[in-house]
């Protein structure tokens, strides 16, 4: 009988390394900022108030990132005011959308913070929130809305938030973040970013509220604020779809729609400190 060769048992080596660094320590890692820059480059965009383009920044990337690391680590980092840009809204007489364009170096910091926070925060968000999230889309929101309407809830309560991104309460936002992010240094840095100011026509005004559209961090922060609305709607057993600051609630009768509109408006203006059109 032919003897079978002995099989060598090989122990699979498991990678048991756990990164126990704080979020702030991860931010102060050049590889993290490099990932942040890649995200900024992918999204493109115009320069901030310093006139430095993404291409300019990339041409001296190593030098710029080392400079940022030193400033962040020593708490001498001070984000520049965002550049105010007005974009016409679609439709005649629809007004303008106010954008705030950060400098590229500040976008890199914000994009890096987003990359660090998003895996933590996205886990808490509602399945009915479709905007600015990995794996979610506007098309999915439309399909979900169609399914709800087909189920018999044909009346829609359209929650139209007035100048949402410009009116986010900073203290409330930091409090909501602190419920899920226990790194005080990261929270402090986000606070500094929110208060960087706005420049228009050469004049700088303080940014005492709001999170500017144009900032890489704003979409994530907007979902943190409006997750409170999502949780309230879920607790009430209401069916809804939200895409960023556009929220539709579906009910069966006009009377229900009036009742929901009244009570939810009170919640939004009273607890979230936001305005409804």
N, C-alpha and C positions, 0 to 999 in steps of 0.2 A: 504494500500500500504506500502510495506516494505521500511523503510527509509534507504537510502544509507549512509554508514559511510563517514564522511568528510575525504578527502584526504589531508594530510599535505603537504603543498608546501615546497619543500626543494630547497634552493638556492645552486646551484653548486658553490663551491668555486674555483675560477680560480687562478692558480698560476701566479701572476702578477710580480713575481720577475724577474728583468732583471739584469744580471751580467754586471755591468758597469766598472768592473776593466779593467785596461789596459792588453795587452797581457803579458807584463813583470810581472805585479802583479800576473797574473794567473800562470805564470811560477814559481814564488816564493811561490808556494802553494804545500805542501807535497803531496797532493792527485794527483796533476798534474805529479809530478816526479814519483810517484808510477805507474801511467798509462804509463809513458815513460819507466820505467823498465820492465813492463809487455810486452811491444812491443819488447824491446831488448831481453828479455828471449825467446819470441816466435820465433824470427828470428835466435837465436843462434849465433854462430860465435866464433872465437878464441880470445885470449887475445890481448891487445895492448902491448906497450913497458914495462908496469909495471908488466906484467905476471899475473895480477889478472883475474881469470875466472869469468864467470857469476855466477857460483855456489859459489865462494868465496865472491862475492859482495852480493849475496842474503843472505849468512849466517850472515852478519852484516848489513842488509838492512836499518834498522832504523837509525843506526849510520851514515852510508854512506849518506843517504838522508838529514839528519840534517846538516851534514858537507857541502854538496853541497848547501843547502839553505842558510847557513851562508855566504859561499864564493860568491855566485851569488848576494845575497842582498847587500853585502858590496863591490862588484866589486873587490874582491881579487881572484875570480875564473880565473884560467889560464889553458886552455886545454893543454894536453900533445901533443907532436908531434905524428903523426900517424906512425904506423909501416909499412914500405914498403914491399909489397909482390908481387912477379911476378908469374902470372899464364899463362901457355902456352895457346895460342888461338887455337881453333880447326883447323885442317888441317896442312899438312906438310909445314914447313917454314913460318907459318902465324905470327910468332913473339910471343910476350908476352903481356898480359894485366896487367897494373900496378894497384895494389890495395893499398889503404891506410887504415889500420885497427886502429881505435881509441881505446883508453882504454875504459873499460866498463863504468866507471863513465862519460866519455865524450859522449859515445853513449847514455846514459840515458838523458843527457841534450839535445842532438841533436834530439833524438826521441820525447822528450816532445815538443820542438819547432816545430817539424813537425806536431804533433797532434794539436797544436794551430793554425798553419798557413794553413794547408791543406784545411780545410773547407772554408776558405776565398779565397785562390788562385785557387782552383780547379774550382770555378765558372767562372773564366775568361778564362779558357783554351778552346782551339778549340775542337769541336766534332771529328776532324780528328786526334787528338792526343790520342794514345792508350796505351802508356807505362807508368808504375808506377802511375796509377790512380785507385782509387776505382771504381769498376763497369766496367772497361775496361780491355781488354785482347789481347794477341797476336793473338788468334784465330779470334776475331772480326776484327782485322786489316787485316788479310788474306781474310776474307769474304768480307770486304769492297773493297779491291783491286780487287777481282774477279768480283764484280758487276760493277766496273768502266771499267774493261777490256771488259766485255760483252757488255757494252754500245758503244763500238767502239774505245775507247782510248787505243790502244794496245801497244803504245810505252812508255817505262818507262825511266824517268830521275832519276837515282839513285844518291842521294846526300850522298856521303861518307865523313863524317867529320873526319879529321885527329886528333887523340888523343884529342877528344872533352873534356872529363872530366879533362884532364890535362891542358887545354888551356883556360878555362873560365876566362874572364876578371873580376876581383873582383869589380872594380869600376862600371863597366857596370851592373853587377849583383845587387849590392846594390842599384843602381839608379832604376833599373826595379822593385825591391822589394818595394822601397819607393813610387812608384806610387800607390800601393795597400795597403801597410802596413804603417800606420802613427806613429807607436810606435818606436821612435828613440832608445830606450834602447834595444829592441829586435834586431834592425838592427845593433846596435853596437856590440852586443853579437855574432851575425852571422859573422860579420867582424872579430872579435877576433878568432872565430872558424876556419874561412877560412885561417887565417895566423898562425895557430898553428905550422907549420913546418912538416918536414918529416924526419924520422930516418931510416937509412939503414946502416947496418954493424957498428952500434955504433956511426955513425956520423949524425948530424942534419943539414939539409939544409933548408933555408927559403922557404915557400910556397907563392910565389909572385903572382901566378895565379893558376887556377884550383880548382876543388872541388872533392876530392878523392872518387873513387869508393870504397865502403866499409863503407862509412859514411851513417847513417840513413837519413841524410838531403839531401844528394847529388841528389837522384832521383827527389825530388821536386824542388830543385834549378835548375836542368838541364831543367825541363819543363818551368820554369820561363824564362830562357834564350832563349829557342827555341820557346817559344810562339810568340816571335817577328817574327820569320820565318813563323810560321803558319798564323799569321795575314797578313803578306805580300803576301803569296800565296793566301789567301782568297780574299784579295783586288784585286788581279790580275785575279780572277775568275778561278784559276787553281784547278783541282781535285787532291788530294794527300792523302796519309796515312803516318803518322809518328809514329814510335815506338821508343821512346828515341832518340838516335842520328842517327837513320836509317830512312831516309825520301825518299819516292818514289812519283814522280809526273807523272801523266798520260796524254799523249797527243795523237793526231790522226796521226801525220806525223813525219818522221825523221827530216824534216826541223824545225818543231815546237820544237822538242826535243833539237836540237842544239841551237836554239834561247833561249829557257828557261834555258838550262844549263849555257849558257854564262851570261845571265842577273842575274840569281839567285846566281851564283858564285860570281859575283861582289858585290851583296847585302850582302852575308854572310861574305866575307872577308873585305868589306869596313865598314859595319855598325856593324856587330856582332863581328868583330875582331877574326874570327875563320878561320881555314885553311881547304881546301878541298883536298882530295887525287887525 
